[in-house]
Amino acid sequence: GLNSPFEVFIEKYTNFIPEEIPLLLKQIKPEITVVSRKDLEENDQSFLEKIKGKSSAILIPGDPFVATTHNSLRLAAIQRGFKCRIIHNTSIISAAASVSGLSTYRFGRTVTCPFPNNASEFPYEIIKLNKQISAHTLVLLDIKQRTGEFLAINEAISILLELEEKKQETVFTNTSLVVGLAQIGSENEVISAGVAEEIITFAWRDIGPPQAMIVCSETLQFTEEEALQTLWKVELSNQGID
Amino acid sequence: GLNSPFEVFIEKYTNFIPEEIPLLLKQIKPEITVVSRKDLEENDQSFLEKIKGKSSAILIPGDPFVATTHNSLRLAAIQRGFKCRIIHNTSIISAAASVSGLSTYRFGRTVTCPFPNNASEFPYEIIKLNKQISAHTLVLLDIKQRTGEFLAINEAISILLELEEKKQETVFTNTSLVVGLAQIGSENEVISAGVAEEIITFAWRDIGPPQAMIVCSETLQFTEEEALQTLWKVELSNQGID
């Protein structure tokens, strides 16, 4: 645990973490070091050189290998003869999907929606691919931890509706079913579900990051319908499959 | 936490959990009650009646809503006016995918492979659907916690190869890439990757449950190739996309 003689690092740039967490950790382990993106990405070789021969722990938000940063660091470490031990953690990938009330087994590929100045058709394409196999899509929304910027759920909906207007493939429309999730697992958790034109009117920006958006395929199983109705008061026309 | 005046229940039938966990929990909270599948599924209404008006916690292995049992219980509780608070947990859904070295974003729908006496073409069909959108498949292997039975990775491979022989759709063959994962997150974790006819020869049954199997789509990104080569010494012909 944290009380062992390990040197302990924490990174807080791949996701937003509450201010209290590093403060709390410093109470247990005062000499905890915050490492930057630069330390672990650009200067990863000198970082590894520094911790070589010692026992070190790097604390990161979420599942350690969902972000490519940590996977690259693991590969660089192993290539240099380090022994790595991983302690897994809750991830938005499973938490967002499962808390929504939709079947975890019916989620297809996950995608991140970038900021509008970094526009991409990729989120639209992934939703389209997933729909082809009757799968839901977990859309994660981009953040810039350093500046506190984040994409809000209604902004992502608007990006997808614009792509729909451009491509006209009936992938994501005003009547597409959307589950919006903000601050999952925290006391401020907000979850809301409904059609896109309804969810887009909600003041998501006021809730703050992290936010994730689940887009449903047209087909819902009866158990999923029941869950969305019970949990988030969604009104659904009877479209169930099972 | 566990020290609060909550009544605490634990269920250990939806997954194998190490014997030490309930013993350790009982040291913190001696009056912890083990609940059976029957309590939470068939008799869920009387279970809810029993805990009505009190603050109770139910501890479960993995992410609380990956198994349908707990989602049904949540719905029944909410329909009866209970207030539910969820503390998320690490799930095999994200841990297995991310620890493999494959991109979490390239996983499609997850599927459970049942025991041969409960044979189904569903795992084969899901792998086929995922391949259509260049997605990997996480195949979870069935367990019977009560009797200690579990499906081992080589048995699942053999089930899929038999389905291939029957259906002839080149979905899962001897040369399909497979990552086998046993006891993820424990000290006895074993991960091995290679083509199906190689991974099937491994004595997975000796390692014990839980085991999960990741089947790769034909297409690997260069970063995924590098990860499989570095982490699990997989020899790959140069097939990368990126």
Interface residues (C-beta under 8 A of the other chain):
Chain A: D63 P64 F65 V66 T68 N71 S72 R74 L75 I78 Q79 I86 I87 H88 N89 T90 S91 I93 S94 A95 A97 S98 V99 G101 S103 T104 Y105 R106 F107 G108 R109 T110 V111 T112 L129 N130 Q132 I133 S134 A135 I184 G185 T223 E226 A227 T230 L231
Chain B: D63 P64 F65 V66 T68 N71 S72 R74 L75 I78 Q79 I86 I87 H88 N89 T90 S91 I93 S94 A95 A97 S98 V99 G101 S103 T104 Y105 R106 F107 G108 R109 T110 V111 T112 L129 N130 Q132 I133 S134 A135 I184 G185 T223 E226 A227 T230 L231
